[in-house]
Amino acid sequence: MEKETQCRKSHHSEATKKDLTTRLNRVEGQIRGIKGMIANDVYCDDIITQLAASQAALNSVARILLDGHLKSCVKERLLEGDDEVLDELVVTIQKLMRK
């Protein structure tokens, strides 16, 4: 991570932080459940279904973060005349599309 990026901070409301934390806690529980399913030799298709649900939940977290990023961080930097944020945004979107 570049030094410049390390100095930046997100500006999430407390409600958004709580929502994201709740969602991530749910994913964490799903992953623990999947580990248990593997340990208990549960049918592969059932495990894959749970993996897909976990991935969908993580994608939901990413969408919420991206939405906030666009509406605050990206918008602010564009208003400041910092067009470099567009290049960063392209890289971010490419990362999300690799999923």
ROLUM-507799 format. One line per field, with one value per residue: residue number from 0; residue in one letter; chain; x, y, z of N, C-alpha, C in turn. Coordinates in steps of 0.001 Angstrom, whole numbers. Each point is the difference from the previous one (the first is absolute). Layout:
nr = c(NUM,...) .
rest = c(a,...) .
kette = c(A,...) .
n.X = c(X,...) .
n.Y = c(Y,...) .
n.Z = c(Z,...) .
ca.X = c(X,...) .
ca.Y = c(Y,...) .
ca.Z = c(Z,...) .
c.X = c(X,...) .
c.Y = c(Y,...) .
c.Z = c(Z,...) .
! end
This chain:
nr = c(0,1,2,3,4,5,6,7,8,9,10,11,12,13,14,15,16,17,18,19,20,21,22,23,24,25,26,27,28,29,30,31,32,33,34,35,36,37,38,39,40,41,42,43,44,45,46,47,48,49,50,51,52,53,54,55,56,57,58,59,60,61,62,63,64,65,66,67,68,69,70,71,72,73,74,75,76,77,78,79,80,81,82,83,84,85,86,87,88,89,90,91,92,93,94,95,96,97,98) .
rest = c(m,e,k,e,t,q,c,r,k,s,h,h,s,e,a,t,k,k,d,l,t,t,r,l,n,r,v,e,g,q,i,r,g,i,k,g,m,i,a,n,d,v,y,c,d,d,i,i,t,q,l,a,a,s,q,a,a,l,n,s,v,a,r,i,l,l,d,g,h,l,k,s,c,v,k,e,r,l,l,e,g,d,d,e,v,l,d,e,l,v,v,t,i,q,k,l,m,r,k) .
kette = c(A,A,A,A,A,A,A,A,A,A,A,A,A,A,A,A,A,A,A,A,A,A,A,A,A,A,A,A,A,A,A,A,A,A,A,A,A,A,A,A,A,A,A,A,A,A,A,A,A,A,A,A,A,A,A,A,A,A,A,A,A,A,A,A,A,A,A,A,A,A,A,A,A,A,A,A,A,A,A,A,A,A,A,A,A,A,A,A,A,A,A,A,A,A,A,A,A,A,A) .
n.X = c(842,-291,1043,-242,-186,1093,243,-632,-1149,-761,-1156,-61,-1295,-395,-1101,772,800,-1107,-568,1137,133,-1289,113,1113,-650,-1017,825,524,-1244,-286,1137,-267,-1223,582,859,-1070,-585,1151,153,-1281,818,-479,-1077,885,-1097,-269,1247,-49,-1190,546,961,-929,-689,1119,280,-1271,127,1170,-576,-955,919,586,-1234,-251,1180,-200,-1246,414,888,-908,-904,1088,815,-578,-1206,447,674,-1080,-756,993,-471,-137,388,1077,-998,-138,1329,-18,-1036,651,1101,-692,-593,1211,406,-1044,356,1154,-919) .
n.Y = c(-1173,935,791,563,-1239,-284,1206,-539,561,-1021,351,-1085,86,260,413,583,504,283,486,605,402,285,538,606,307,280,642,590,129,481,671,350,274,617,540,207,504,599,405,266,171,1226,-312,-209,-391,-537,-439,-376,-440,-460,-515,-351,-419,-540,-454,-349,-462,-523,-445,-306,-439,-609,-355,-262,-596,-621,-208,-268,-797,-384,-111,-491,-1013,-715,264,-133,-1067,-353,361,-684,-560,-1000,53,-83,512,477,157,511,716,189,167,800,541,50,404,796,288,-153,397) .
n.Z = c(0,-851,332,-1189,-402,688,-474,-996,294,349,-519,765,-151,1225,-627,-912,931,682,-1108,-344,1254,19,-1199,396,1098,-809,-817,1053,410,-1206,51,1252,-445,-1009,860,754,-1078,-281,1255,-243,-1028,100,-683,-971,-619,1170,35,-1258,326,1110,-767,-877,1047,450,-1212,-97,1233,-336,-1109,847,833,-1012,-366,1261,130,-1151,368,1224,-554,-878,963,600,136,-948,435,1259,-375,-671,1028,567,-1119,836,-1269,777,699,-1225,-74,1224,-409,-1131,714,798,-1043,-552,1201,41,-1231,629,846) .
ca.X = c(-842,795,-71,-1090,-1247,-55,-392,-1417,-954,-1383,-947,-1238,-847,-45,-992,637,997,-721,-541,1109,492,-1005,107,1254,-157,-818,887,925,-756,-192,1277,166,-929,546,1092,-637,-580,1107,449,-1039,-194,-1281,-21,725,-911,-514,1094,136,-1127,333,1090,-599,-718,1019,541,-1030,-32,1186,-243,-929,824,801,-881,-287,1222,213,-1001,465,1251,-350,-774,752,1429,242,-631,817,1275,-273,-288,1296,786,895,-493,666,-968,-673,857,-145,-1336,37,691,-908,-1084,588,154,-1323,-491,735,-689) .
ca.Y = c(1173,1207,852,956,-713,-290,1208,269,-654,-102,811,-772,316,-1077,-981,-793,-859,-1068,-887,-761,-922,-1060,-851,-749,-1007,-1074,-747,-732,-1153,-918,-671,-1002,-1082,-748,-816,-1117,-889,-768,-936,-1025,-693,359,-140,1094,979,828,897,976,930,914,854,998,955,823,905,1002,918,855,912,1013,924,759,961,1088,794,696,1060,1076,520,863,1165,889,125,319,1301,1038,162,613,1417,619,-4,-1157,-970,-1288,-875,-800,-1162,-878,-584,-1048,-1144,-552,-706,-1210,-966,-539,-796,-1268,-983) .
ca.Z = c(0,-84,1182,-188,264,1426,725,-240,898,-471,765,97,1151,995,-467,-1056,656,699,-1034,-582,1024,132,-1191,69,1060,-572,-904,866,485,-1129,-260,1072,-313,-1139,534,700,-1012,-574,1045,181,-1277,-616,-1455,-657,-591,1097,385,-1082,148,1097,-482,-894,850,660,-1014,-288,1141,-118,-1119,495,781,-962,-680,941,97,-1265,-64,876,-558,-1132,436,885,-300,-1412,-262,632,-705,-1302,249,303,-1232,7,-980,223,662,-1032,-263,1163,-69,-1025,610,1010,-697,-580,1097,315,-1130,-29,842) .
c.X = c(888,-198,-1181,-1351,-156,-487,-1481,-860,-1355,-883,-1343,-783,43,-986,596,1034,-675,-545,1101,532,-957,91,1264,-30,-802,864,974,-674,-228,1276,278,-908,509,1152,-552,-596,1082,471,-981,-367,-1381,159,569,-921,-572,1055,162,-1121,292,1155,-541,-748,982,603,-994,-72,1205,-155,-936,744,819,-846,-319,1214,253,-969,429,1253,-285,-652,771,1437,266,-553,846,1280,-195,-280,1267,898,971,-563,652,-953,-732,809,-103,-1341,-58,655,-906,-1111,524,188,-1339,-522,718,-715,-763) .
c.Y = c(1237,848,959,-639,-272,1200,314,-780,-62,844,-723,439,-1175,-1087,-906,-942,-1182,-1013,-877,-1032,-1168,-972,-861,-1046,-1194,-869,-843,-1257,-1027,-792,-1049,-1202,-879,-891,-1217,-1005,-888,-1055,-1152,-719,237,-73,1265,1086,936,1007,1100,1032,1016,930,1111,1060,938,1005,1100,1029,938,996,1127,1052,879,1044,1192,920,798,1163,1202,657,971,1300,946,183,447,1381,1143,249,599,1490,780,49,-1157,-1087,-1374,-1010,-876,-1241,-1007,-722,-1132,-1260,-683,-810,-1280,-1077,-654,-908,-1340,-1088,-892) .
c.Z = c(0,1243,-84,323,1491,803,-162,976,-677,905,40,1229,972,-425,-1071,595,692,-999,-587,990,189,-1165,50,1110,-504,-929,817,555,-1092,-264,1081,-251,-1129,465,736,-967,-609,999,185,-1295,-611,-1518,-660,-545,1067,466,-1047,62,1096,-368,-896,805,702,-971,-340,1123,-22,-1146,408,828,-946,-725,894,124,-1272,-148,847,-526,-1144,464,911,-476,-1435,-329,559,-777,-1383,154,338,-1231,-110,-916,149,647,-1016,-353,1149,-35,-1026,572,1026,-650,-642,1069,327,-1105,-103,773,-859) .
! end
